Every structure is written in structure tokens, then in C-alpha cells.
Amino acid sequence: MNITRNISAVLLCCLLFIESVVAQTKESFSYIYIQSDIDVPFYVKYEDDMLPRYGKNYSIISELAPGTANLQILFQQHTLPPVKFTVLVPEDGFRGFLLTKKGDAFSLYDIHQKIYLQAGNSASDDQLPTFNKSQRIPEPAKTFVQPEAPKPAPIVTPPPTEQPKPVKQAQVKEKAAEKPKTETVKSTPTPPPTPVPTPKGDPPVTKPVGSAPGVPVTPPANNTGNSAPAKDPRFLDNIALENERTAGSTISKPRNRIIVVNSDCPEPIAESEFIELEQKIAERFGDDRLRYVLGRMDNCYSTDQMRTLARAMSSDAERYTLLKKAYSRVTDQSVFHLLEREFTEPEWKEYFRALLKK
């Protein structure tokens, strides 16, 4: 049951993609999406016409008129026998199915109505969903409400300030008498430093000109031996400034990212070929643009080139379908995860991260 729920969630995402494509087309058509839980790739014949395949385990039958669609599913290299289904097509809507196999019996599971269509069924065995795009409730008209002009703020007059009463001179003298008297502390003078006797053999120390009389002069300390400790470093907002006590710290440079090259696709297509591909894509619209790019997946592309192609898509669903197909054809797969930022909706970002974990 959990596998069926996961597959149904993926089918709903794909149907959202189909719905976005339908909204972009001028004419109204219907679409059928079929995904298989069988490992064998399959093809679809519609009214005896073989349809192009965009993926191994899914197929999109687009631009269908309302009515009945006769579908035949064939498996690659005839590993399984072909099966036929008769599906009702709604007006201006879409349907999603999951191709399943239990024993020797094949069936299509309708993810909207939770019903199964057995292989070889007739049109009477199927039923249209009760809700499709043509039956949607129109959105209520938006009315514009003129905002009210803000009311003027009331003018508040400040209360009259009371004039301080005159204080009699006798009261001032009494308050001054109540103030505690501050005692003055006499500082004891520090004794002058004792003169340091000069060692024998050194020249006598001369008193510099302009020094105060009676104050001995200490000789300068020799640089040899242990030098006097320097002052503590100054700090500015808890950051030590460079001086005698702080050594300049070195900032390690970030290591270069190691890019793993895809052995199946070591080199992307030339820039001239990619520019020509961009021009071809710009000439197409809707799902035809995605179909054209998916048909060129025999080439190899870089992550930057795939970013350009993803931005040419008109919805997150189209971008997810493109990147899912192109992941194995990217030369630098180690940076492919950066394309997550090309999605606008959070749920599609989750689908993309789940794709890379497989």
C-alpha cells in the first residue's frame, strides 16, 4: 500500500505538469498520462499510431478530443504480451493511470476515481470523472473598495504648567546645612625612585640638559637579556589590535571544490551547438518545447547549460521532468544539486532533492 501511495503522489505531480501545459494552449484538448510500476519499458499505440516515448516508464497522450481512445501497450523486446484498453476522454480535462500487473493480468488504475480497468475492456466498463476542468467553479469577481480617508487627529492642548513657588532664603540655608560635608584626603607623595648604581667600567651617566635639579636619572636598560614586558594589547569591541603582544592572524583560504566528472559524459556539447539548440527552443511553445529538449538527451550537457534549459521551461513541473531525464547526461553531477534554486514552489524542491538521493 505504501508503494501505491508513493506512486500515486508522483502521478499527481505529473498531472499538475499536464494541467499547466493545457492552460498555456489556446485550443482546449484533453490529455492522458500513464505510468507503469513494471520494470520493463513500454510503448503506446493510439488508434494504430505509435506514439513517441519520452521516458521508460511513463507516457503522455496529448491533444485528445472528447470521446473514446483505443490504446495498445507494447513492451520492449516483446518481453510481455501486448495489452489493449478502451479509455473515455473527458472534455477539456485529463486522466491519470497506473499500469499494474498481478499475475498474468494487466490493469489500469485510475488515481482519481480509485477504480481498475482490466485489459481488453469496453467503453461501458469505464466512467468519466465527475470533476474536470470544464466543471470548475468560477472565481468570485474581485471588487475594489475605496479606502477611507484618515480622520484628522484631534488637537490636544497641553495642560497649564504650574509656576514653581518661590523658596525662601531661610529654607535654602537649612537644606544647605543638611548636606553632608565631604572630607578632603591628603595624598601622600610618592618617594622618588632610588638611583641605580652604574657598574664598574661603564661611562658615567650624565644628567640631560633641562632636567629638574635633585631628580636622579636612571640609566637606559640594555637590550640584551630578558626585555621588560610590553604593555597589554588594546581592544576595540573585543577585537585585539596588532601591537607588541598580538601577532597577525592568517585567514585560511577555502579549499577549491573537487568536481567529479561523469565518466559516461566527460565533455558537454560545444557552445555553438548549444546556442543553436537555444534558438530552436525559442521557436517552440507549450509542451512542444519540453518534447523537443527531451528528444536531444543523447548529447551531454554541463550544469550551467541545464540551468539555461530549465529556465526556458514555463513551470516547475516541466523543469522537474527535464532535470530528472537529464541527470545522467550531465558532465559535472557533483554540482547538479545547485539547480534546486530554479524551482519556485517548495514541494517541487523536495521532489528534486529526493531525486538526487536515489
N, C-alpha and C positions, 0 to 999 in steps of 0.2 A: 504493500500500500504506500509506503514511503517513496518508493521509486516512482510509482504512478503519480503521486503528488508533485514530486520534483519535475517530472517530465511535463505535467500539466502547467506548472509555473513557467517553464521555458516556452511552452506553446503560447501561453497568454502574452508573453513578451513579444514573440514573433508576430502575433496577431495585432498587437499595438503598432508594430512596424508597418504591417499591411494597411492598417487603418490610416496611418499618416500618409501613406502613398496615395490612397484613394482620395483623401482630402485635397491633394495637390492637382489632381487631374481635372480637366474641365468637364469631360463627359463622365457619366455615372456608370460604373461597372461593378461587378462582384468578383470576389477572389475566394479561392480555396487553398488552404495550407495543410499539407500532410507531412507529418514527421513519424519516423519509424523507430521502434525500440529494438529492431533486429539489427545485428551487426553487419549483415550483407547489404551493400549499396543497392539502390533500386532506381528504376526509371519509370516515367509515367507517360502513357499514351492517352491523348484526349481526342475522341472521335477519330481513331486510327492515325492520328498525327503524333509523332514522337516529339515530346517537349524537351527543351534544353535543361540540363541538370546543373544547378548551382552549388549543390552540396551532396555528400554521400548519403546522408540520412534524412534529407528533407527536400520538399519540392513545393513550388508556388505556381498555381494555375491562375493566371490573371486575365483581366478583361473578359469576363464571362457575362453573357446575357442571362436574364432570369429564365428558369426552366429546368430542364433535366440535363445532367452531364454524365456521359458514359466514360468511365475511367478504367484503364487497364494498367496494372502494376507489374512490371517485369524486373527480375532480379539479375544482377551482374553475373555473367558467365553461366546463366541458366542454372545456378546452384539450387534454386527453388522454383516450383512451377508458377506460371503467371496467374494472377487473380484479377477478377473484374468486379467493379462496383458501380451502382447507379445512385448518383447523389443529386438531391434537389438544390438548385441555386436560388438564393433569395434575390430580391430586387434591391440594388444599391446596398449590398451588405457583404458579409464574409462568413466563412465557416472554417473551423479548425478541427483536424482529426489526428488521431494517433494510431498508426498501423501496428497491430499486435498479432501474435501468433501463439495459439495454445494448442499444443499437439500438432496436428496437421491442418487445423482450421485457422483461416485468416479472418480478421475483422477490423473495421474502422471504429474507433472510439470517439464519439462527439464530446469534446471537452465542455461545451456549453450546456447541452441537454443531458449529459451523462447516460447516453444510450450507445448500443453497439449495432453496427451494420455488418451483417455476415456477408462473406464473399458470394457473388452470384445473386445478390438481392435484386428486387424490382423496385420501381419508383414508389409503389404503395407501401413498401416497408420503411421508407424514410419519411421524415417530417421536418418542416422548416422550423427554425427557432421562432418563438413568439416575439422576440425583440430584435430588431435590426436597425440600421442607420436611418431608414426611411420612416420609422415609427418613433423617433426620438422626440421628446417634449421640447418645444422651442423655449429658449431662454426668455425670461421676462424683460420687457423693454426697460432700459435704464433711463430714469428721469433725473433731470438736473435741478437741484434745489439751490435757489439763490441764497447765498449766506447772508445772514442778518448783519447789519452794520453794528459795530460795537457801541454800546452805550457810553456816553461820556462819564468819566469818573467824577464822583461828587467832590466838590471843593471843601476840604476840611480846614477850618480856621483854627490855628493853634490857640490853646488856652492862654489867657493873660498870665504873664510871668510876674511873680511877686517880687517886689523890691526888697532887698535884704535890709533888715532893720539895723540902725546904727548901733555900734557896740561902744559902750562907754569905756573911757580910758582906764578906769579902775579895774574893770574886768580883764582888760588886756594885760595889765600888770600882774593880776593874780594868776592868769594862765602861764605867763612867762615865768613866774616864780615856781609853778608846779613842774616845769620841765626839768628832768634830771641833768645835773651838771656832768659834763664829760671831763674825765681826768686825762691830763697830758702825761704821757710816758716818755721819759727821757731815754734816748737811745745811747747805749754805751759805745764809745768809739772803738773801732777795731784797731788792735795794735798793728803797727807797721810790720811788714814781713822782715824776717831776720835775714841779714845778708849771707849769701852762700860763699864760703871761703874758696878762693881760686887755688887750684892745685899748683904744686911747685913746677917751675919750668914754663908755665903759660904766661903770656904777657899780661901785665896788669890791666884791669878793666878801667877804662876812662869814663867819666861821667859825661853824658851828652850835653851839648850846649842847650841852654834853655830849660833844663830840668830844675825842679824845685829844690832849694837847699835843704839839706838834712835828710833827704829821702834816698836810701841806698839803691843802687841799680844792680839787678841780678844779671849774671852773665847768660848769654843765649845757650840753650841746651844743644848738645851735639846731636847730629842726625844718626850717628852710629848707635847701635844697641836698640833697646826697646823704645819706640817713639811713644809720645803721650797719646792717650786715646782721643779720637776726634769727637766732635760734637754729634749728638744724636741726629738722625735724618729728620728733615722737616716733612710734614704730611699735609696734603691738600685733599680733603674729602676721602680720607682713609687710603690715599694713594701715596706711596713714598716717592719723593723726588730724588733724582740722581744726585748724589754727593759722595762724600768720602766713605759713607757706610753702606750705600746701596749700589750694587752692581747692576749694570744694564741687563735686563732680561731679554732673552731671544725668543721670538714667537715662531713656533714651528709651522712651516707651511703645510697645507693639506696635501695629502698624497693624491696623486693622479688616479682617477678611477680606471680600473682594469676592464676593458671592453672585450667580451668574449665574442668571437666571430663564429657565425653559423657555418658549420662545415658543408652543409648542403647548399648554402647560398653565400659564398665568400665575398662576392662583389655585387653591388647594386647595378641597375641599368645606367647607361650613360645619361648625362644631363640633357643632351639633345633629344634623346628618345623620351625622356620623362616630360620635357616641355611639349613635345608633340602629343603625348598622352593627355596632358592637361588641356590642350586645345580641343582634343576630341571629346573630352568630358564636358567642357563648357558648351558644346553644341547640343547636348542632350538634356532631358528634363525628366523629373519623376524617377520611377523605378528603373527606367531605361538607363539612367546614369549609373546606378549601382550594378545593373546587369552587365554593362559594358566593362566596368572595372573588374568585376569578378571573373570575366572571361579573359583577363590579362594576368591571371595569377601564376602563369607559368614563368614569369620573369621574377627577378629578385629585386627587393627594394630596401632602402635604408629606413630607419625610424623617422628621420626628417621628411623623407618622401611620403611615408604613410601618414604623417601628420597633415601634409598638404592635401592628400586624397581624402582623409577623414573630414577635413573642414569643407570639402566640396559637397559632402552629403547634407541633406536637409533636415535630418532628425537623428536623435540618439540611437534609435533602433537601426537605422541604416549604418551608422558608424560602428555599432556593435557587430552587425553582420559582416561588415568589411574587415574589421580588425581580427575577428575570430577566424576568418578564412585566410588572412594574410600573415598570421603569426609565424607559421612555418616557413614563410618565404622572406623573412626579414633577416638582414645580414647581422645586425647588432641587437640581438634579442635581450641582452643584459640591460638595455636602456628602454626597452619597449614599454615598461610599466609607466613611463612618464606621459604616455598618451592618455592616461586617466583624466587629466585635466581638460581634455577636449569634450568630455561629456558634461551636460548641463544639469541633468537630473541625478539625485543621489542614488536611486535604485539601479540606474544603468552603470554607475561607477562600481557598485557592489558586484554586478554581473561581470564587469570587466576584471575586477580583482579575482573573482572566483575562476575566471577563465585562465588566468596566469598561474593559479595554484594547481591546475590539473597536470 
